[in-house]
Amino acid sequence: MKNYAAFLFKKLNGIIFLSTVIPFFVFGQNSAPSKVWVADNGDGTYKNPVLHADYSDPDAIRVGDDFYMTASSFNAAPGLPILHSKDLVNWRLINYVFAAQKPLDVFDRPQHGNGVWAPAMRYHDGEFYIFYPDPDFGIYMTKAKNPAEAWSEPVLIKAGKGLIDPCPLWDDDGKAYLVSAFAGSRAGFKSVLVVSKMSADGTKLLDDGVLVFDGHDAHPTVEGPKFYKRNGFYYIFAPAGGVATGWQLVLRSKNVYGPYEEKIVLAQGKTDINGPHQGAWVSTQTDEDWFLHFQDKGAYGRVVHLQPLTWKNDFPVIGADKDGDGTGEPVLSYKKPNVGKTFPIDTPPDSDEFNGETLGLQWQWHANFQQSWAFMFPAKGVLRLNSVQQTDKYKNLWDAPNLILQKFPAEEFTATAKVTLTPRFEGEKFGLLVMGLDYSYIGVTNKSGKLYIAQAGAKDADKGSVETENVPFALNEKTFYLRVKVAKGAMCSFSFSTDNKIFTNVGVPFKAREGRWIGAKVGFFFNRFGKFNDAGTADVDWFRVDKG
C-alpha cells in the first residue's frame, strides 16, 4: 500500500498533496459480504451472474492459486479495476491501475464513453501486464509485480484513433504478438481483427498489423479478441453480433496469421441471457476450464457470468450444449469450480461506513479527482464533501465532474445515507443521485438560510436537457437520511427521514437508464453556482446497501 501511495504522488506530479490525502484514492477495506447479491449458494454451487454489477468487457487470468480480473472503466476515476478470487465465484475488488486518467487536461472533465475500453490482462515472465485501448489516443500497456500494489505508468505502445481491444500473446519461440480490433466511430471501419508483431517487453508494436479475420459477412461487429495457444493451435476468442444481441465466436489456426477456422461456441439459445459474450478463458489448478463473460442488462450494466468450458475436437464448447452441436448456452446455476479447497463468501463492497483514512474502492468519480472536492475525515468518521462551483454553461449534472458514484450492486436493493449538511452560501445543493442518460435525485438545497428537499432530474441529460424539480418542502433538520429504493426493472423511489425510522416518499418513481456504455450508478454530489472563497460542507456518515 505504501508503494502505491508513493506511485500516486509521482504520477500526479505538479499537484502537491498532503501525504494523508494520497490514500484517499486507494485501498479501502472490504466490508462484509453484500446483503443484496451473493453468487455462492453455500452448497457447492453458484448462481449467475457471479458479479451482478457493471464490470464490462471482463478479462481474467490464473497465477498459481489466485485468479485476477480487470474490466473497462471508461472515464471513471480511479480506473482499470483489479479484482481477485480464489474460486472464480467469490470476487473481491482490491485495486485500480491508476488514480487519474491521462491526458489530464482531457479527463479532468467528464468524458462519457471515452477512456478505458476493453482491456486484456496477462502474466508473463514474472510480471502482470494489462493492455488497454483508449479509442481516441491508442493502445496502452501497464504492468506490475503485484497486482494489488503499484502499476507502472501506462505506456502508449501504438498511437492512433479507433485502435481498440488489444490482447498480447507471447509465443513458444519467444516472439510476441498483439491482436486488436477497430472502432468504426473513430477508425471509419470495423468488424475486422488484425495481428501485429510486438516487442518482447510489450512496450511497442513493430508493424501495422496483418488482417487475419473479416467478420462483415457472418460475424458483424467482431471485436474484443483474446489471444491463446493450445495444442499447437492459435485461438482468438472474439464476441460478434453486438453488445446486447451477439454471440461468442472462436477462431483457430496452426499459423498465427491464419487462415482461421471459425465456430460459434456460445449463444443465447433458449435462455434469457441475451448476448452472452466477450470475456476470458481460464483454467483451474485441477485442469477444469471456465469462461467469464458479460451480459448487457441495460440500466444494470454489463454483469459478469461464469460458464463451464469443455473441449470438443480442439474447439471449446461454453455453457450447456444440450443438442450436442458444439454451441453452448448459458447456465444459470452450476457446480462451483474445483480449486482443491473451499473459500469464504466474498463480494465487491457496496456499503461504506466512512470510518477510515481511505475511501472504499467501490467509489469512482465522474472525472479525475480534485482535492477540493472531498476529504476522508477519520476523526469524525465521515466523508466530507465540499460544494463545488459549476460553470456558467451548466445545464444538468451530465457535465458535472464531482459526482462520486458506484455501480448498481443487484437487481433490487435499498441504499440509505446519513448526512449532516452545513451550507454556507445561497443555492448550495446536496443530492443522493441515480445517474445515467436520464437521472434523478433527492436533493437538499439551501434557500434564504433554510433547507428544502425535493426530487429533481433530467431526461436525456446527455443531450443538454434542462433539469426539472418537483415542488420542494421545508426540511427542519441539518442531519437527515436520504434513501433510494431500486426495484426490478430499475424502478427507483426516493424518500427521506429525520430519525432513520419513518421515511417520507418524495417525488414520483423514476426508471433508471444506462449511461454511455455503462450501467446506471448511485452516489452523491454537492454543488453551487456562486463563486466564493469558502464552501459549505456535507458530512456523509455512512452509506448502507440492504435488501429492498
Stockholm file with secondary structure:
# STOCKHOLM 1.0

chainA/1-548         MKNYAAFLFKKLNGIIFLSTVIPFFVFGQNSAPSKVWVADNGDGTYKNPVLHADYSDPDAIRVGDDFYMTASSFNAAPGLPILHSKDLVNWRLINYVFAAQKPLDVFDRPQHGNGVWAPAMRYHDGEFYIFYPDPDFGIYMTKAKNPAEAWSEPVLIKAGKGLIDPCPLWDDDGKAYLVSAFAGSRAGFKSVLVVSKMSADGTKLLDDGVLVFDGHDAHPTVEGPKFYKRNGFYYIFAPAGGVATGWQLVLRSKNVYGPYEEKIVLAQGKTDINGPHQGAWVSTQTDEDWFLHFQDKGAYGRVVHLQPLTWKNDFPVIGADKDGDGTGEPVLSYKKPNVGKTFPIDTPPDSDEFNGETLGLQWQWHANFQQSWAFMFPAKGVLRLNSVQQTDKYKNLWDAPNLILQKFPAEEFTATAKVTLTPRFEGEKFGLLVMGLDYSYIGVTNKSGKLYIAQAGAKDADKGSVETENVPFALNEKTFYLRVKVAKGAMCSFSFSTDNKIFTNVGVPFKAREGRWIGAKVGFFFNRFGKFNDAGTADVDWFRVDKG
#=GR chainA/1-548 SS CHHHHHHHHHHTTTSCCCTTTGGGGSCCCCCSCCSSCCCBCSSSEEESCSBCSCCCSCEEEEETTEEEEECCCBTCBSEEEEEEESSSSSEEEEEEEESSCSSHHHHTSCCTTCSBCSCEEEEETTEEEEEEEETTTEEEEEEESSTTSCCCCCEEEEECTTEEEEEEEECTTSCEEEEEEECHHHHSCCSEEEEEEECTTSSCBSSSCEEEEECTTTSTTCCCCEEEEETTEEEEEEEESCTTTCEEEEEEESSTTCCCEEEEEECCTTSSCCSCEEEEEEECTTSCEEEEEEEECGGGCEEEEEEEEEEETTEEEESBCTTSSSCBBCCSEEECCCCSSCCCCCCCCCCBCCCSSSCCTTCEESSSCCTTTEEEETTTTEEEEECEECCTTCCSGGGCSCCEEEECCSSSEEEEEEEEEECCSTTCEEEEEEESSSEEEEEEEEETTEEEEEEEEESSGGGTCCCEECCCEEECCSEEEEEEEEEGGGEEEEEEESSSSSCEEEEEEEECCCCSSSCCEEEEEEEECSCCSSCCEEEEEEEEEECC
#=GC SS_cons         CHHHHHHHHHHTTTSCCCTTTGGGGSCCCCCSCCSSCCCBCSSSEEESCSBCSCCCSCEEEEETTEEEEECCCBTCBSEEEEEEESSSSSEEEEEEEESSCSSHHHHTSCCTTCSBCSCEEEEETTEEEEEEEETTTEEEEEEESSTTSCCCCCEEEEECTTEEEEEEEECTTSCEEEEEEECHHHHSCCSEEEEEEECTTSSCBSSSCEEEEECTTTSTTCCCCEEEEETTEEEEEEEESCTTTCEEEEEEESSTTCCCEEEEEECCTTSSCCSCEEEEEEECTTSCEEEEEEEECGGGCEEEEEEEEEEETTEEEESBCTTSSSCBBCCSEEECCCCSSCCCCCCCCCCBCCCSSSCCTTCEESSSCCTTTEEEETTTTEEEEECEECCTTCCSGGGCSCCEEEECCSSSEEEEEEEEEECCSTTCEEEEEEESSSEEEEEEEEETTEEEEEEEEESSGGGTCCCEECCCEEECCSEEEEEEEEEGGGEEEEEEESSSSSCEEEEEEEECCCCSSSCCEEEEEEEECSCCSSCCEEEEEEEEEECC
//
